[in-house]
Amino acid sequence: MADTNASPAAGTAYAEGSIRVLKGLEPVKQRPGMYTRTDNPLHIVQEVLDNAADEALAGFGKKIKVTLHDDASVSVEDDGRGIPHGLHPEENAPVLELVFTRLHAGGKFDKGKGGAYSFSGGLHGVGVSVTNALATRLEVSSHRDGHLARLAFAAGDVVEPLSRRTLEAGERKQGTSVRVWPDAKYFESAALPVNELVHLLRSKAVLMPGVSVTLVNEKTKDTQTWQYKGGLRDYLQQTLAGEPVIPLFEGEGYADAGHDSFAEGEGAAWAVAFTEDGAPVRESYVNLIPTSAGGTHDSGLRDGLFQAVKSFIELHALLPKGVKLMPEDVFARASYVLSAKVLDPQFQGQIKERLNSRDAVRLVSGFVRPALELWLNQHVEQGKKLAELAIKAAQSRQRAGQKVEKRKGSGVAVLPGKLTDCESRDIAHNELFLVEGDSAGGSAKMGRDKECQAILPLRGKVLNTWEVERDRLFANTEIHDISVAVGVDPHGPDDTPDLSGLRYGKVCILSDADVDGSHIQVLLLTLFFRHFPKLIEAGHVYVARPPLFRVDVPARGKKPATKAYALDEGELTAILDKCAKDGVPREKCQISRFKGLGEMNAEQLWDTTLNPDTRRLLPVQLGDLDFAATEARITQLMGKGEAAARRELMELHGDEVDIDV
């Protein structure tokens, strides 16, 4: 008789010893893509360069030198303060070693007055430790306090312990030198993209007037040095493709010690040019870190430019009848270089390509708008030229929208009465929010941007349509209204539906942040996946994420009371930690939990969930599973005869779920 208790195939045992704890720099070596770009080693070199730039930004360095050596190594030298040589008071290990071997160790966490780096790009303390982990060898020398300390690593491990000697006459007195040999096995290409490096170094010089940045290439025997006294203006003028319509608009603004909302020194410097032709030049930085994907500081610049131009046009009554101005009409032909200083920036991802800090919109806009309004009203003729450019863009956009409408023909179904439609006919910018409940729908109607946001309130729970035949769908009023409002008929995954009737570029599911709201989300996602799959495939379906908590922070000193919003417990904890760091005890912060969207007033709903600059909107995609696998999983979750399979799934993964009752 076979042994029914026999173990599964050898090698599949799961016990206490199966759990691996990755220590030191092992996580970086196992999953380098979570910490850096892996197409080439530029980003790990940039981490060293950013540290040198942060020293200059803090006012302790005037020179940065990068050398491309013959042996494929790269060295970065600065004349800053030099990394401290001594032992860390708590870790009892050399600080110089900790910086390069310990994740989440660095000098950039101590923000604010008295910190080593008030404004810096360093956030996580993982930068140069990642560089070290992904290098076959790394050497660091620190000149400080009359001494030179040196240390060498191989694959992240110390191979030459810390040595220290007194500096001799003629040697430089301060600064840090790092030489790194990137390990080719971690990168798709071991070659450093020199053009990208040149652009990066040149931009550092632009953003730090008075600091010289040098690149030495030992292979080509070339040496280039950049030092800009004209800063952003000179840089933008040299890179513009077209001729500016008006003179370059440049300026800067920083908060002083008595500012109501922002810390001393926070603000931005900018140079903006408007051209009729040529590809726009758009570069933005936060604390000298290049944000290639933009972010909330870019949104602040766009908002400031739009509001100033709109105000000028209204003041001089320049807008033709029937033309409505939108932010992209002003921004479409804008080229700019923007350098923001943010005390505690929140970036998307470790490589910091996009700024997510919500307050940065208000920060940048608050300085740009009054400066441009003043300039336009001092140079009225130039202002009228800019207004003409924006109005021309608005007219072109509206004509394009009307052409799309004409192609629809006259046989359009009557739109549902409860739909509050938007005014624009530009499908690319129009958004439809499917909102849970009439009360939330009311707040959304009042808080929305009526130009391009439409609201369709849904009453009660939507029907589970997973097993509903297509010809029976319209028996349900809610589903009938959704289909007519969207402008696309139900279809299957292999059909080729007519999407020319689509009325909105984004169809957004907006439900409460609680369990019931999640259930409605699932029911609507089931509807779209089963009966409107091509909308998901074409990237038209989104899920809006409203906050679950509001935190009222009391006034402190000259700073007024403020409100902050958190999506979940994790964000709530982060907000309370920041308040405690700013000197506001947790017990003095009043925490409110939204029972639903209906509790939010129109202004709150706009700020947190509808405003494109500050909301969280997730695109719905298939993810790692293909269509068939996704279909099988939804059948398991939504099928009427799948109770046993659902029970098994819950028993298997039940411990992984946080239940919000």
N, C-alpha and C positions, 0 to 999 in steps of 0.2 A: 504494500500500500504506500502511495506517495506521502511524503511528509508535508502536511498542509501548513506547518509552521516554518517551513524553509524560508530563509531570507531571500530578498530579491537579488537580481544580478549583482555580482561582486562589484564593489566600488560605488554603490549607491547609498551606503549607510549614512544616516544623518544623526549625529550625536553632538555632545558638547564640544568635542574637538574639531567639529566641522566649521565652527565659527572662526573666521580670520580677523584679527585686529591689525589694520595697517598702521604702522608707526612711522614717525619721522616724515621723510619725503616720499615714502612708498605710494601714498594716494596719487601724487603727481605723476610718478612713473607708470602707474597702472592705468590712469585715465588722464593723459596730458591734455586732451581736448577740452576738459572741464576747466582748465586753468589758463590756457593760452591758445593762440592760433597754431595749427600744426601744418599749414601749407608751406611755411618757411620759418626760419628762426628770428625774423625781424622783431616780433613782439617780445621775445625774451631779452633781446638787446635793448629794446625800448624801455623795459622795466628798469634797467640800470640807468639809462639816459634820463628817465623821469625823476629818479632820485637826485641826479646831479642838477636837473632843472628846478626841483623843489628847493634845493639849497640856494640857488640864485633867486628864486621867487621870494624866499624868506629874507633876502638881502645879504647873504653871506658869501656870494661868489660872483665873479665877473667873467669867468672863462670856462668853456666846456670844449674838450677835444676828444674826437672819436677817431680811432685808427683801425683801418682794415689791414690786417697783417698778411704776409705771404703764406702763413701756415693755416689759413682759414679761421683764425681767431680774430676777435674784435675786442678792443680796449676802449674804455671810457674814463676820462680824467676830468676832475673838477677842482676848483680852488676854494671849496666850501670849508665847513668846520672840521671835516674828517669824522668818521664813525668813532664813538668812544672806545677806548682800549681796555677799560677795566672789567671787573666781574659784575654781572647783574646782581643787584642786592637780594633778589628772591630766588633766582634760578641757580646761583653759584656757578655760573659758566661765563666765559668771555662774551661780552655783548657783540663783538665782531663776529663770533661764531654763531651766536643765536640768530642774528639777522639773516644769515645765509642758510641756516639748517632747520629753523623752526617755523612751521606754518603759523600764521596769525601772531607774529612777533614783529614789532616795528615802532617807529617814532611818530606815526601819523594819526594814532588814535586820540592823542591828547590835544583835542581842539580847543579853541578859545584863548583868552588872554593868558599869557604865561606858558602856553604849550610850545614845544620845540618847533612845530609846524602849524600855524594857525590856518593857513590856506595851503592845501596840497592835493595832489591826485591820489596819493596813497590812502587806501580805505581799509583793506582786508589784512594787511601785513603778510601777504603771500607772494609779492612781486619777485624780489631777487632770490627768494628761496626756490621759486619755480625755475628761474634761470639756472641756479646751481644744480637742481635735480636733473635737468635735461641737458647737462653739459658733461663732456668727458673730463674736462678739467676747468677749474675756475681759480684765479689768483686775485687776492685783494690786498691792497696796501693802504694804510691810513696814516696821514701826516697830521699830528695833533699834539699840542702842548709840548713842543720841542722834541718829540719822539716819533719814530716810525714803527708801526706795528704791521706785521705781514702774516698771511695765512693762506694755505692752498688746499683745494678740495679736488676729489675725483669722483664723478657720479654722485655728487652730493655729500660724500663722506670726507672728513678731515684726513689729509695725507701728509700735510706739513703743519704741525701744531703752531700755535701763536708764538711768534718771536718778536722781540721788541728791542730797539736800540735808540741811542741818542742821535738826533739829527746833526750832521756835520755842517760846517760853514759852506754856504753856497747852495745847499739843498732847499727845496721849497718847504715852507713852514707849515702849510695847512692844505687839506684837501684829501680826496679819496681817488684811488685808481683801481679799476676792476678790469681784468682781462678774462674773457670767456671763450672756450672752445665748444660750440654747440655740438651735441651728439646727433649725427645724421639719422640714426635709426628712429628718432621720434618725429621726423619731418618728411613730408612728401618730397620736398626739394631742400638739399642742404645749402643751396646758394642763397645769399642774402640779396634781396631786390634793391640794388643800389639807388635806382630812381626814387623808390618810396622812401628810402633812408634820407636821401638828399632833401626831399620835400619835407620830411619830418624835422630835420635839423634846421632847415631854412625857416620853417614856421616857428620853431622855438626862439630863433633870433628875433623874428617879427614881434612875438608876444612879450619879449623881454628887452625893450630898448636899452641899449648900453651894454648888453652882455654879448660877447663875441663867441660864436660857435664855429668850430673848425673840423673839417673832415680831411684826413690824410689817407690816401690809398697807396699802399706800398707796391702793389702790382703795377699800377699805371704811373706811379711817381707823381700823381696829382695831389695838390693841396687846395682846398676851397675854404674860405672864411666868410661868414655872414655876420654883419652887424648893422642893424637898421636904427637910425635915429628918428626917422619919420614914422616908424611903427606900422600900424595896420593900414594907414592911408597909402604909403609907398608900396606896400605889398600888393594891395588890391589893384592899384593902378598898373602895376607891372604884369598882373595875371589876367586882366580883363580882355575879353575877346572883342567886344563891340565898343562903340563910342558912347559915353554917358549922355543921357538926355538932359540932365541937370548936373551941376557940380557934385562931387562926392559928398555925401552927408556923413560926417564923423562926429563922434562924441564919446563921453564916458560919464558914468555916475556911480558913486559909491556911498553906502550908508555911513552916517557919522555916529558918534557914540550915543546920541540921544534919539536915534531913529525908532519909530514906534514898532515896526514889524521885523526888522532885520538887524543882524549883528554888525558891529563896526567893521567896515572894509568890504562887506558884501556888495556886489554890484556888477557892472559890465563896462567894457569898452567896445566900440563898434565902428566899422566903416561900411557904408552902403552905397552902391551905385545902381542906377536904373538905366537899362539899355533896351533899344528896340530890336536888336538882333544879336546873334552870337550866343553860344551856350553860357548860361549863368554860372558864375563861380560862387560856390557856397561852402564855407569852412567855418566850423565852430569848435570852441575849446572850452573846457572847464578846468580851472586851475592848471592851465598849460597842457592838459590831456586832450588829444584830438578826439572829438566825438563824431565819427564818420557817419553814424546813423542819426545825427541830430539829437532831438529831445526837447525837453520842456523849456530850455533857454532859447532854442530856435523859435518855439511857439510864442514865447514872450516877445521876441523881436518882431515876429509876424503880427502879433496883436497890436504892439505899439505903433508899427508903421501904418497898419490899417486904420486904427482909431484916429491917428493924427491926420491922415489924408482924408478920411471920411469927414472929420470935423471941418477941415479946410474947405472941402467941396460944399458942405452944407452952409458954411458961413458966407461963401461967395455965390451961392445958388447956381452951381455949375452943372448939376446932374440933370440930364434930359428926362422928360416925362416918360415913365414906363421902364426906366433902367434902374436896376437894383444892384448896388455895389456889394461884393463879397470879398473876404480877405484874400483869396487867391488872385483876384483881379489886380490888387496892388502888389502882391508878392510875386506874381508870375515872372516879371522881368527884373526882379531884384537880384543883384549879386552882393555878397556880403562876406566880411570876416568878423566874427563875434568872439570875444574873449570874456567869459564870465568868471567871477570869483564867488564861490559858494562855500560857506563854512563847513557844512557837513553833507557833501553831495551823495545822492543815491544813484548808482549806475545800474544799468541792465547788463548783467553778465560780468565775468571777471576781466574781460579785455576792455571794458568801459567804453563801448562804442556808442552808447546812447544814455543821456541823462534822464532820470525818471523823477527827480525831486519836484513835487507839485508846486512848491512855493516859487520855483525859478521862473514860472510864467509871470507871476505878479512882480517879481524882483526886476526882471529885465524890462518888461512892458512899462513899469512905473518910472523908469529912467528914460526910456527911448521916446515914449509918447510926448511928454512936455517939451523935450529938446527939439523934436521934429516940428511940432506945432509952432514953436517959437521961430524956428528957422524959416518955415513956409510963410509965415505971416510977415517976416522981415524981408523975404524975397518973393513977393507975390507973383511976379511974372514967371519965375522958375517953378513956383508952386502950381501955376496953371498948366504948365507943360507936363508936370507929373500927373496932375488930375486928368488931363487929356489922355495920357497913356493908360491910366487905370480904367477910365470910362470906355475907351476903345476895347479893352480886354473884356469888360463886362458885356458890351454889346455883342461881341463875337461869341461869347459863351451863351448868351441868351438865344442868339440865332441858331446855334448848334442844337440847343435843347428843343427849339420849335421844329426843326427839321425831323428830329426823332419822333416827335409827337405826330407829325403829318403822316409818317409811314405806318402808323398804327391803324389808320382807316377809321370808319365811323361806327363799326359794329362792336363798340366796347360795352361790356356789361355795366349796369348801373352800380356805382360804388356804394358800399354799405354805409348806412346813415350814421353809425357810431364812429366811423373813421374821421379823424380830424386830420385833413391832408395838409401837405406843405405847399408853399407858393411856387417854388422853383420847379422847372421841368427838366432840369439837368440831372439825368439818371445817375451819373457818376458820383454826384454829391448827395443825392437824396437818401434819406434813411427812414425806415419804418420800424417803430418800436411796438412789439406785441406785449402789452402791459397787463399784468395780473390784477384784476379788480378795477371797479369803477372809480374808487376813491384815489387809488394810485394814478389811474388814467387822468383824473382831474388835475392832480399836481403836475403830471408830466405835460399836459396840454398848456398849463400856465408857464412852466419852467423851460420848455423847449425853445429851440431856435425855429420859429415858424417858417423861416425862409426855406429850410431844407430838411426839417424833421417832422415826420407824421406819426400820429399816435392811434393805435387800434386797441381799445380796452377789451379784455376777454373776461366773460362772466363765468365763474366757477371753474371746475377742473375740465380740461380739454379731454375729448374722447381718446381712449387708447386705440389707435388706428392700425396696429400691427397686423391684425387679421381681418380688417374691414376691406371688402371688395371696392375697387375704384369707383364703380358706378353707383355705390351706396354712400360715398363720402359726403355728397352735398345734402344728404338728409340731415346732417348735423350743421346747424346754423353757424357756429363758430368757425368750422373748417371752410364752409362756403365763403364766409366773409374774408378769411385769410387769403384764400385762393384768388378771389376777385380783387382784393386790395393789392396783392403782390403783382397780379397781372399775368400769371403763368398757370396753365392747367396742370392737374395731377398727371404724373407719368412714371414709367419704370426705369430701371438702370440701363436697359438696352434701347430705350426709345430716344428719339431725337426731337424733343419738344421745341416749340417756337418760343424763344426767349426774347423776341423783339418787342413783346408787350410788357416786359419787365418794367415796373414803375419805380423801383428803388435799387440803388447799388448795394445797400446794406439792409438786410432784414434782421433785426436785433431782438432776441428774446430777453425780456426784462421782467424778472419775478423777484419775490422776496428773498432775502439772504438766509432764510431758515429752511427747515426740512420740507415744508409744504411747497415753498418756492422751488426747491430742487426737484420735487416730484413733477411740478408743472413744466419745468425745463426739460425733464426726461420725456414727458408726453409730447411736447412740441418737437424735440429732436427726433423722436420716433416718427412723427408725422412727416418731417422733412426728409429723413433718410428713406422712408418707405415709399412716399408718394411724390416727393420733389427732389430726388437725388441729384439732379443736374444743377440745382441751385447751390448745393454744398460743394459739388465738384468745381463749379465756377467761382467759388469763394465769396458767395453772397450772404451766407448765413453766419450770424455772430451771437455770442451770449454776453450780455451786459452784466457786470458784477457790482451791485450796489453794496454799500458798507453795512455791517451788522452793528457797529458801535459808533457812538459819538463821544468825544472826550472834550469837556469844557475846561480849559486851562485858565485859572484866575490871573488877574493882572499882577504884575510884579515890577516894582519900581516904576520906571517910565513906560514900560512895555504894557500895552493893553491886554485885556482878556482875549483869548483866541479859541478857535474850535478846530479839532482834528478828527478825522474819520478813519476807521479801521475795518478792513474786510473780514477779519477773523481774530481769534484769540492771539495768534502770533503777532499780528500787526499792532494789536492793542498793547501787548507787552512792550514792543519796541517803542511805541509812542510814550508810554509811561516811563520807560528807562530814559528816554531823551529829556522828558520833563524833569526827572530827578537830577539828571546831569546839569540841567539849566537852573537848578536851585528850587524847583517846585516839587514839594513832597507828593508822593502818590495819593496820600489820603486827601489832599486838597483838590485833586482833579476829580471832577464829577463825571462819572461814566453812565451814559444812557444806552440802552440796548433797543434798537428799532424792532418793534414787533412786526413791522411790515412797511412796504413802500408808502402806504397811505398815511403813515405818521410823519413823513417828510413833507416839508412845505416846498413850494416850487423852486425857491432859491437853493435849498439844500440838494434837491434832486438834480438841478442843473450842475451845481459845483461838483458833485460826487459821481454822477452817473451819465449825464447827457453831454456835458461840455467836452468836445473832442480833445482839448488840451490837457484835461485832468482826469478823464474817466478811465476805467479799465474795461476794454472791449476785447473779448477773446474770439478769434476766428474759429469756426467749426471745421475740422479736417478729419480725415480718416486715421491719421497717425501711423503707428507701426503696422497695424493690421491691414490686410487688403479687404476688398469689398465683401468677399465671401465669408472671411473670418469675422468681420464686423457684423454681418447679417446673422451668422450663427450665434454670436454673443447676445445680440439684441433679441433674437428668438428665445434664448434661454431666460432673458430678463423680463420680456414683455408677453411671451406666448401664454395662452390660457391653459394649455395642457402641460406646462413646464414646471409645475410646483415642486416636484421631486428634484429636478435639476437645480432650481433656485435654492432649495434647502441645502443641497450639497455645496453649492457655491458659498452660501452664507456661513456654513460650518467651517469651510476651508479658509475663508478670508475674514471671518467675523471679528477676529482680534485686531485687525488692522484698521478698523473703522472707528472714528470718534463720533458718537451719537449725540446730536444736539436736540434735546427734547423740549 
